[in-house]
């Protein structure tokens, strides 16, 4: 059945203070979560930039996959974070005979 007249928006309705306080508290937490998420992403980028592992007496930069194992994000998300913060890529390739 279709509406025949204008919608009644109850112009005299006032939200309760309890509901408004709950919405405000939720919005504040969402803002804080966003701030903390950005701080965590920045820390991941810094870790990608600086962390190394020693293998056979040689220091190697850490890979996206190695860090992703310890995070609540997938490897593609870690790669996105690296790009967002302009972290140089680490290409791991097998050494060929004659490589230094």
Secondary structure, 3 states (H helix, E strand, C coil): CCCCCCCCCCCCCCCCHHHHHHHHHHHHHHHHHHHHHHHHHHHHHHHHHHCEEEECCEEEECCHHHHHCCCCCCHHHHHHHHHHCCCCCCCCCCCCCCCC
